[in-house]
């Protein structure tokens, strides 16, 4: 039997939040955005999330032609135990019409202060009636990842946003566990979001195909290998 999902409550008071203020301006023919979250629609759902409590932010430049590029740091390496990470991206985004659009791009993950290999991720997706559906293919130093992502923003019953992520991980070197080896695994998450009295509330359920002693091989997107329910409350200070 798999253990009952544990409950984790995270209350975060910080200016660096999921819906924090974005400063906008112009730089020649480009629109410039400075903020504490990735401003790209597909990148925002597919890039590796920032650790809770870390200092993070970035910039984004976009052109009327649909070309964009920028950098985002999920962690500035200021907090104890956090390493500097810089995610550089470039892409192209265009609407077919008012209800349908597409986006393709690439993200490069680098860790300047850590002796580890960089990694790359190709992503793309469609926007349909305000909802987004994406796919990403990445090559981490120790494994290959294929991710499917959906953000059903275009249809929010009772004002509740729904987003889902499903990833398969193929290890470059099988990991030894009790009774054998693990060469691949999957993980997934479902998030329900709703603003309430100035606070952004997120209810997240995450899980993976591993359990018990096999969890020693887990290195996926979720914070835990086994089923986990997370209630997150975020309030913007500016």
N, C-alpha and C positions, 0 to 999 in steps of 0.2 A: 504493500500500500504506500502511496506517495503521501508525504506529510501534508497536513492541512495548510493552505496558504496563510502565511503570517501577515499581520497588518502593520504597515509602516506609515507613520504620520510625519510629514515634513512641513514645517512652517517657516517660510523664508521672507524676511523683510529686507529688501535690497533694491537699489536702483537698477541693477542688472537683472531684469526679469524677462519672461517670455513676451510680454507686451510693453516693454519699456519704450520710452520716448526715442524717436529717431530724428536726428538733425539732418536737414536736407539743404542742398545748395547746388550751384552750377560750377563746373570746371571745364571751360571751353565748350565743346559740343556735347559734353557728358553731364548727366545728372549724378551728383555725389550724395551718398547717404552715409552717415556715421551713426552707429548705434550699438546696442549691446546684444543684439540677436542677428542671425543671418537674415538678410532682407530678401534673399532668393526663395521663391516658393518651393521648388523641388529640393534645393539645398537645405532649407529649413527642416524638411522632414527626413532627410537622408543622412546628413552629416552626423558624426558622432556627438552625442549630447555632452554639454559641459557638466562637470561635477558640481554638486550642490555646494554653494558657498564660495566657489572660485570666482576670481575677477576675470571677466571676459568681455570681448567687444571686437569691432572690426569696421571695415569700410567697403562700399560697393559703388562701382561706376557703371552706368548704363547709357546706351546710345539709342536714338530713335529708330535706328535700323534693326534693333533687337539684340545686338551684341552687348554683352556685359562681362565684367570681371571684377575681382575683389579679393580681399583677405579677411579671414575671421579667426580669432584666437579663442577657442573654447576655454583655455586656461592660460593666464599670463605668467604663471610660475611664481606668483608673489606669495600665495598662501603656503604654509608649511605642508610638505608632502605633495605639492602640485608641481608638475613640470610644464615648461613653456611648450605650447603646441600652436602651430600656425597652419591654417587650412587655406590654401590659395586655389581659386576657382576661376574658370572661364566658361562661357556658354552662349547660347543663342535662344531667344524666346520670341515667338510670334503667335498672334491669334489668327485662326482661319476666318473667324467672324466673331460676333458678339457673344457666342455661347461655346465656341470650341477653339482651343489653342494647343500649342505644343512647346516643348522645351527640351534641349539636349545640352550636355556640358560635361566637364571633367573637374574633379577636385584632387589636389595634391596635398597630402598630410605630411608635415615635417615636424621634427622634434630637435631644435637646434642645440639644446643643452643635454641631450640624452644620447648615449651611444647605441642607437637603434636605426634600422633601415627605414627610409621613407616608404609611403604607400600611395597608391592612386586609386581613384574611383571614377568610373564612367556612369552617368545617370541620364535619364530621359523620362518624359511622361507627357500625359495629356491633361488638359483642363476642360472639364465638361460641366456647363451650367453651374460654375462656381466650385465644383468639387475637383480634386486632383488625384490622379492615379499615376504612380511612378515605379520605375525599376532602376536598380543600381547594381553594377558589377565592380568588385574591388579586389585588390590583391594585397593583403596585409603581409608582413614579413613571415608569419607562421601559418597562414591559411588563406583560402579563397572564399569570398562571400558573395552571395546572390540575394538581393533584397527586393521584396515587393512592398509597395507603400500605397495607402489610400487615405485621403483626408476628405470626408464627406461634408465639407463646409457648405456646399450648395443646398443641402437639405438638413435643417436642424430642428427636429421636433422638440417642442417645449424649450427652444433656445439652447439645446445641448449639442455641442459639437462632437463628432466621432471620428477618430483616426485609428488606423491599424497598420502594423508592420510585421512582416514574416520574412525570416532570413534563414538560408541554408549555409552552413560553414563546412568547408572541406579542408581538413588539416593537411599541411605539407608532410608532416611526420606524425604517424599515429601515436596517440598518447596511451601510455600503459595504465590500466586500471585493474582492480581486483577481478581476476578471471579472464583477462584478455586485453584487447586494445580497442580504442575508439578512433576511427578515422574521419567521421563526420557526425554532425548533429544539427538540429534546427532549434530556433527560438522564435518567439512571437510576443506581441503585446497589443492590447486594445486600450485606448484612452478616451474617456468621456470628459468633456470640458464645458464649464458654464461660469460666467461671471456672476457674482453675488455681492451686492453692496460694496462695490469697489475692490473686491477680492476675486482673483481668478482661481477657481477650484478645478482640480484635475483628479479624476479617479482612474487609476491605471492598474490593469491586470497583466502580468507577464509570466511566462512559463517557458520551458524548453523540453526537448525530447529526452533529456538525461535526468536521472534521479539516483538517489542513494549514493553509493561509492563512486558511480560513474561521473558524478558532478566534479570530481577532481580534474577532469579533462575539459571542463567548461571554460570558455573564454569568449562568450558572445556579447550581444548588445545590452542585455539585461543586467541589473545589479546583483541578481541572485539566479542560481540555476533552477531551483524548484519554484513552484507557483508562489507568486507574491502579489499582494494587493497593496497599492500605495495611494494614500490620500495626500494631495499636495495643495497647499494654500499659498498664493503669491500675491503680495500687494506692492504696487509701484509707488515709490516715494517721490517721483517727479514726472 
